[in-house]
Amino acid sequence: MKKIFSMLSVLFACALIAGTDLPLNGDFKGSSEKNIPGWILQSGSVKPIYDGGGDYAVELTGAAELVSTQYPVAGSRLELQAEVRGSGIGRISYYIYDRRGKKLDVPADGIRFSAQTRKSKVRALLNIPAEAARIAISLTAAQGSTIIFEDVEAEFELPRPVIAGTDGTVPLVNERRYRMKDLENVTYSVTLAPGKDVEFKLEETELAKWQLVSAGKNCRVAIDHDRDGIWPLVRYDAEIEIEAVRRGKGEVILRHVSGKEMKIAVQVK
C-alpha cells in the first residue's frame, strides 16, 4: 500500500510540474463552414481549411476575432502557442473573467505578430490574476490582414514555490520577465534547496545586453540571450538560470551595458 501511495504521489507531483493543458479544440476538429466546435466568431470572417487526419486550420479575414468557449482557470500563468501564416498583423490573446462572469481588464493581454507566407510559431507567456476564475482564448486578424491559425495550444503553468527573503529584499519570482523599470532600487532574494534552480528573464535589446558580474560559491549562474517574435515585433531577453550548488549564503550581481545592476541574495539550505 505504501508503494502504491508513493507512486501516486510522484505522479501527482509530476503532473503539477508539467502544467495543465487547457482542453482547447486547437486543431479545430469537426469544423464546417457554419460551425467550429469550441469557438465563436465575434467579428469578421472565418474559413476552415482541412489539414488532413481530421485536423483543420482557420483563416481569419476582415478584422476577424475568433474566441474559444470559457474554461476554468487552473494556474497562475498561461502559455499560448500557435502556428501561423498569411499576411498582415495577427494576435493571440485571452479574456479572463471573475467568479461572477465579469470580464477583467489586464495589462498583459497577448502578443501581436506579423504573419508571413511561410509558417512560423508564435508564443505568449501570460500572468493570470488571482481573481480570475474562467478564461477564453482569442485569435484575431487586423483590418486588411489574412491570418491562418493552426495547432493552437494553451497550458497553465504552476510556478515552483520560491521562499521569500529577509532584510527588506523582494522575493525573486520563478519564470517572471523583469522589465528595466522593475529593477529600480530593489534587491531581490531567493532561497533554494541544493540541486534546485530558479529561472527568469531580463529585458534587453539586440545590442544592449546583460552580463554576469559575480556569483557566490553556493550557486551556478547561466545566461542565454534570446530573440523572440517576428520582425518588426521582436523582443530580446536575457534568460537567467540560478542553480543551487551547496548550502550557504551568496550574492549574484548582473549588470546591464547601461550600468544598471540587479542584485540577488541567494540562500541555499
HELIX and SHEET records of a PDB file:
HELIX    1   1 LYS A    2  ALA A   18  1                                  17    
HELIX    2   2 MET A  180  LEU A  183  5                                   4    
SHEET    1   A 4 THR A  20  ASP A  21  0                                        
SHEET    2   A 4 THR A 146  GLU A 157 -1                                        
SHEET    3   A 4 ASP A  55  SER A  68 -1                                        
SHEET    4   A 4 TRP A  39  GLY A  52 -1                                        
SHEET    1   B 4 THR A  20  ASP A  21  0                                        
SHEET    2   B 4 THR A 146  GLU A 157 -1                                        
SHEET    3   B 4 ARG A  77  TYR A  97 -1                                        
SHEET    4   B 4 LYS A 103  LEU A 104 -1                                        
SHEET    1   C 5 THR A  20  ASP A  21  0                                        
SHEET    2   C 5 THR A 146  GLU A 157 -1                                        
SHEET    3   C 5 ASP A  55  SER A  68 -1                                        
SHEET    4   C 5 ARG A 134  ALA A 141 -1                                        
SHEET    5   C 5 TYR A  71  PRO A  72 -1                                        
SHEET    1   D 4 THR A  20  ASP A  21  0                                        
SHEET    2   D 4 THR A 146  GLU A 157 -1                                        
SHEET    3   D 4 ARG A  77  TYR A  97 -1                                        
SHEET    4   D 4 GLY A 110  ALA A 115 -1                                        
SHEET    1   E 4 THR A  20  ASP A  21  0                                        
SHEET    2   E 4 THR A 146  GLU A 157 -1                                        
SHEET    3   E 4 ARG A  77  TYR A  97 -1                                        
SHEET    4   E 4 SER A 120  ASN A 127 -1                                        
SHEET    1   F 5 VAL A 170  PRO A 171  0                                        
SHEET    2   F 5 THR A 187  LEU A 192  1                                        
SHEET    3   F 5 GLU A 261  VAL A 268  1                                        
SHEET    4   F 5 GLY A 248  HIS A 256 -1                                        
SHEET    5   F 5 TRP A 210  SER A 214 -1                                        
SHEET    1   G 4 ARG A 177  TYR A 178  0                                        
SHEET    2   G 4 ASP A 197  GLU A 204  1                                        
SHEET    3   G 4 LEU A 233  ALA A 244 -1                                        
SHEET    4   G 4 CYS A 219  ILE A 230 -1                                        
END                                                                             
